[in-house]
């Protein structure tokens, strides 16, 4: 997969649209209603685009505690509508991540909203999380993509995903990258830190890229958490792209609105190395 064909740029900066709680979630605010959700999605998408990101990704960040791997139909409907709003507001490639791990829903939402890619936290294997044990469903997600005329929707699969731990005692193994790409048919790999906003170790990125090169594939490796204006240059000297959320928000708080100034600062830092 070539990053330029999916994200519209080489070594793309993907900005996050962290959605507030959706209807049905414990912390949903009925006073603002759906209109407020679309206002927030539109605002952050427009600010990300104005700051110069190459693509945006929509995520139901506010829906905690998350359904493990099969969100209800109303969540899929809300996300499809909001993803379309984001796509129209930003006029950039749009991705979808359905937390906690509903890859099939993400593909369906992306297909309906004209999205270009999805992120799947556990695409192959199994991980221990606060939702219990999550198992990869690559066999379902990849087949669904073909059935619903969504072959162009690319799948980015996490390895050693944040907010989780391996079932075995061993830490991250580069072999999981091979399983995701060779057996799970992932189009891209995401390497992240331990939690949302936590730094992704450069050594972990280097190890993933080295394993990718050993396999002789062109699978891009993206950094999925903790990217800042101060670290994006070093990370992009190794990685093929970054996904950024917290660092682009006012005050560096994940739940705050996107700051155009912070976006511009990080994009400028990225431009110096790409």
N, C-alpha and C positions, 0 to 999 in steps of 0.2 A: 504494500500500500504506500503510495506517495502522499506525504502530508499536504503538498500543495493542491492536489486534486480534491481532497476532503475538506481541508481547512482554509484553502485559498492562499496559503503562504508556506514557505519553508520555515521550519522551527517555529510553529505557531504559538502565540499566546492566546489561551482559551480562558475567557472570563466567566465567572460563575454568577448565575441568577439564583440566589437562595430564596426560595418561596416561603412566605409565612405559612402557618398552619392552614391546611385546606379544610373545607367543610367535612365534618365527620371526625376530625382530629380533636384530641382533648383540649388543645389550647386555641382552637379556631375562634375568631372574634366575629360573632354575627352582626355586630353593630356596623362594622365596615363592609361586611358581606363580600360577595364576589366582585363587585365593582372595585373595592379597595385592593383585592388581590391582583386584578389586572392593572391597576394604577402602579402598584409596586413593581410588578414584572416589567411593565413598559418603561418606567423610570430607570430601573437598573440597566435594562437592555440598551436604552438610549445613551446612558452615561458610559457604559462600556464601549459602545461603538464610537462615541465622541472622543473617548480617550485613546482609541486606536487599536483595540484588540482585534485579532484575526477571526475569532469565532466565539460563540457563547454557549454555555451549557445550562440547562434548566434542571433544577433538583428540588424535590419536595422536602427540603431541609427542615421545615417546621413541623413535620408530622410525627415527631417522636411522641411516645414509643412506636417504633416502626413495625409494620407487618413484616414477618421474616422473608417470605419469598413469593407471596401471592396477594397483591393488593386488591381491594374490592373494585368493582366496576366503576363506582362513582369517582374513585381516585384517578382511574384511567381517563374518564371523561373530563374531569377538571384539568388534568395535566395536558391533555390534548388541546383544550381551548387556550390554556395559558401559554403553551409552547408556540401556538400559532400567533398569539399576541407578541411574544418575544421575537419571533422571526420577522414579523411585519415592522416592529419597532427598530430592530437592529439592522436588518437587511444584510445579515451575515450568516455563514453556516451555523446551524443550531444543533446542539446535542442534547440528549436526555439521560438522566440518571434517576431511576425509580428506586428509592430507598425502601427496604434495606437491600433487597437483592432480586428484584423482579425484572429480569432481563427481557422476558417475553413482553411485559407491559411496556418497557422502554422502547422496544422495537416497534410495537404497535403505535405508540404515541408519536414516535419520530416519523413513521410512515404517514400517519394521518395529518401531521402538522408540517410536513415537508422538511423534516430534519435530515441531517447528514450523518450523524453518528450517535452511538449510545455508549455509556460506561456501565460495565457489569462488575460488581465488586467481587463476587465469587463465581467465576465462569467455569472452572474445573476444580476438582478436588473438594475439600471440605475445610471449614474453619469454625472455631468456637467464637461466638459473639454474644452480645447482650440479648440478642434475639434467640439464642440457643445455637445449635449446630446448623450451619448453612452449607448446603451441598450445591455444587455447580450443576447447571442444567444446559450445558453447551449443546447437547443433543437436541433439546427442544428449541432453544433460541435460534440456532442456525437453520433448522428446518422451517420454523415459523417465518423467518425472514424470506425464504424462497416462496412460501405458500401465499403470502399476502402482498406480493409484488413490491418487496422492500429490499431487493438485492443490493441496492446502492447504499444502504444504511450500514456504516462500518461499526464493528464491535471493538471497543477498547476494554481489555480485561485487566483487572488488577492482579498483581502478584504480591503476596504477603500484605493483604489489604489492611488499612488502618482500622482501629476499633475492633481488632480480632486477634486471635492467636491460633497457631497450628494445633491440630489434634495430637500430634506426636511431640516429643520433647525437642526435636530438632528445630533450629531456627530456619530462616528463609534458605531455600536451596534453589540455585539457578535452574535446576531441572524443571521446576514448576513453570518457568518461562517456556521451555520446550513443550511441555504438555499443553499449555494454553494455545500456542501457535500451531504446533504440528497435529495435535489430536483434537483440540478445541476449536481450531480454525479461527482464532482471534485475529483481527486485522491490525491491532496495536496493543501495546503493553503499557500499563500505568504502574509506576513505582511511587510509593508514598511513605510518609512518616507514620508514627504510631497513632496519632489522633488528628482531627481537623485542625489545620493551622500549624501543626508541628513540622519542624524542619525535616526534609528528606535528606538523608545522608548521601553525600556525593559518592562515597564508596559503594553504596547500594545501587546507584544509577550506573556507575562504571561496571559493576559486576553484571548487571542486566544487559548492558550494551555488549560487553565482552562475550556473554553467552549467546546473544543474538548473532554476533559476528561468527562465533564458532559454528552455529547452525547453518550459516550461509544464507540467511534470509534478509529481506529488506524491511522487516517488521519494525515500525517506529516505536521508540521507547519514550514515553512522556512522564514528566514528574507531576505527581498528583496532590501534593500538599506542602505547605510551609514555604512556598516561593515568595520572595520579597524583592524589592528593587535592588537590595544589596547582594542578593544571592543569584538572581536570575542569569546574570552573565556567566558565572562559573558553571551553573547547571546546564545552560544551553551550549556550553562548549563541549559537553558530552552528550546530553539528551537531544531528542528530536522535537521537543515541544514541552510546554508547561501548561498546567491547569491551575488557575489562580482564583481564590475567593477572598479569604480573610484580609490579605494584604491590600486589597483594592477597596476596602470599606472604610468609611469615615472612622477615624480613631483606631483603625486596625481591629475592629470588633465585627465578628462574623455576621451578626444580625442587624448591623447598621446599614444604611443606604450606601451604594457605591459612590466613591469620590472620584470625580473626573481627574482631579489633580494627581491622585495616587495612581490612577490608571496610566496617565501620561508619563509619570516618572518611571514606572516599571517598564512600559513599552519602550521608552527611550533607552533604558539600560539594556533591554533585550536587543534593540537595534544595533547597539555598538558591537555585538558579537555575531550578528547574522547578516 
